[in-house]
């Protein structure tokens, strides 16, 4: 039985739903990185990073290459970077709307208007 597209999308977004995974993807937008550099940037326990990298690798969103004792991760494709840029644009718009609302609330507080 085939999974409906909306359910597959929900699973995809659930896979992205961890701050460490998002940070890894952001860092990998700059190009391939060895695990030791990811650890230095994210500052979490190696076992935690390993777990999160495994999730990303199983999903096919990142790939890993081993050269001697170094494992280097990279984005599997450019669409992930575009998705992260789209998320940034959406968040910017949402937060700008909240900033406008906050300014309006502060103004009404100062003038004594009850909205």
Secondary structure as GFF3:
##gff-version 3
##sequence-region A 1 115
A	DSSP	alpha_helix	5	16	.	.	.	ID=ss1
A	DSSP	alpha_helix	19	28	.	.	.	ID=ss2
A	DSSP	beta_strand	33	34	.	.	.	ID=ss3
A	DSSP	alpha_helix	35	42	.	.	.	ID=ss4
A	DSSP	alpha_helix	46	59	.	.	.	ID=ss5
A	DSSP	beta_strand	62	67	.	.	.	ID=ss6
A	DSSP	beta_strand	70	75	.	.	.	ID=ss7
A	DSSP	alpha_helix	78	111	.	.	.	ID=ss8
###
